[in-house]
Amino acid sequence: MSMSVVERAARAPYNFILRHASPTIKRFFWDREFASGKWNFIDDTASDTSYPYLEKYSQKGSILDLGCGPGNTANELAFTAYRSYLGVDVSEVALAKARERTQRCGRSQKNSFVHGDMLSFVPPRLFDVILLRESVYHVAMGNLKSMFERYSQYLTKDGVFLVKLVTGNRYTSMTRVRIIESDFEVVEKGEHSRDGSTVLVFRAKRALS
Ligand SMILES: C[S@@+](CC[C@H](N)C(=O)[O-])C[C@H]1O[C@@H](n2cnc3c(N)ncnc32)[C@H](O)[C@@H]1O
């Protein structure tokens, strides 16, 4: 599912501008991306490295997926592995695909989707897992800490963040991993040579008593 290193490098200038753009501009860009069919290659990701972690940590509970895209996770994750799933994305085109796929897979009772920018989105309830699967690249490094601190309020008592990113030894991805490792309590980290991905499971640091 992951983009090649060359494709990623070519997109870097766009990504830089987009991280700081308004939600309307982000939506325009991502809608155009998904409508073009350019991202159809991510439609089948059944063996994604994040799924075993999601199954382990959601404990058959609730998942909030920030930058959910066209609904892979919501429809490929084992049906019995979760109780409810809410996907958020800036692209209405991606959300329309996600809703259509959810209906086709008979998962409308469990999956729902809402339009929003993860930088400002306010979750409607608490979640057992807050997931960013290949969407953390779209958050500027300077916003990472404060964003995860804000979302910490929306995790259940034993809830965790789960971030999957393809590092490919790229400086910007590795730095994101380092920021998370230094500012949060990492519960589990997996590095997968199969696709060069890193999965981080973490939560806010707990005060020593
Ligand atoms: C590489 S795709 C990953 C999609 C999905 N998580 C997956 O792994 O299949 C990145 C997604 O992040 C979304 N996105 C980018 N910036 C966002 C933002 N600020 N808030 C919410 N979604 C965003 C894009 O629209 C796109 O769907």
PDBQT file of the ligand as one rigid body, heavy atoms in Angstrom, charges set to zero:
ROOT
HETATM    1  C1  LIG A 301      -1.871   8.182   2.837  1.00  0.00    +0.000 C 
HETATM    2  S1  LIG A 301      -3.562   8.429   3.118  1.00  0.00    +0.000 S 
HETATM    3  C2  LIG A 301      -3.848   7.165   4.360  1.00  0.00    +0.000 C 
HETATM    4  C3  LIG A 301      -5.297   6.714   4.431  1.00  0.00    +0.000 C 
HETATM    5  C4  LIG A 301      -5.595   5.620   5.454  1.00  0.00    +0.000 C 
HETATM    6  N1  LIG A 301      -5.230   5.999   6.802  1.00  0.00    +0.000 N 
HETATM    7  C5  LIG A 301      -4.911   4.325   5.070  1.00  0.00    +0.000 C 
HETATM    8  O1  LIG A 301      -3.870   4.008   5.664  1.00  0.00    +0.000 OA
HETATM    9  O2  LIG A 301      -5.413   3.641   4.185  1.00  0.00    +0.000 OA
HETATM   10  C6  LIG A 301      -3.597   9.959   4.078  1.00  0.00    +0.000 C 
HETATM   11  C7  LIG A 301      -5.001  10.436   4.404  1.00  0.00    +0.000 C 
HETATM   12  O3  LIG A 301      -4.928  11.522   5.323  1.00  0.00    +0.000 OA
HETATM   13  C8  LIG A 301      -5.933  12.466   4.975  1.00  0.00    +0.000 C 
HETATM   14  N2  LIG A 301      -5.535  13.752   5.567  1.00  0.00    +0.000 N 
HETATM   15  C9  LIG A 301      -4.472  14.538   5.228  1.00  0.00    +0.000 A 
HETATM   16  N3  LIG A 301      -4.393  15.603   6.045  1.00  0.00    +0.000 NA
HETATM   17  C10 LIG A 301      -5.432  15.485   6.934  1.00  0.00    +0.000 A 
HETATM   18  C11 LIG A 301      -5.885  16.278   8.022  1.00  0.00    +0.000 A 
HETATM   19  N4  LIG A 301      -5.257  17.403   8.372  1.00  0.00    +0.000 N 
HETATM   20  N5  LIG A 301      -6.967  15.865   8.717  1.00  0.00    +0.000 NA
HETATM   21  C12 LIG A 301      -7.631  14.713   8.362  1.00  0.00    +0.000 A 
HETATM   22  N6  LIG A 301      -7.250  13.935   7.329  1.00  0.00    +0.000 NA
HETATM   23  C13 LIG A 301      -6.153  14.313   6.621  1.00  0.00    +0.000 A 
HETATM   24  C14 LIG A 301      -5.965  12.434   3.454  1.00  0.00    +0.000 C 
HETATM   25  O4  LIG A 301      -7.170  12.926   2.928  1.00  0.00    +0.000 OA
HETATM   26  C15 LIG A 301      -5.775  10.931   3.201  1.00  0.00    +0.000 C 
HETATM   27  O5  LIG A 301      -7.019  10.277   3.153  1.00  0.00    +0.000 OA
ENDROOT
TORSDOF 0
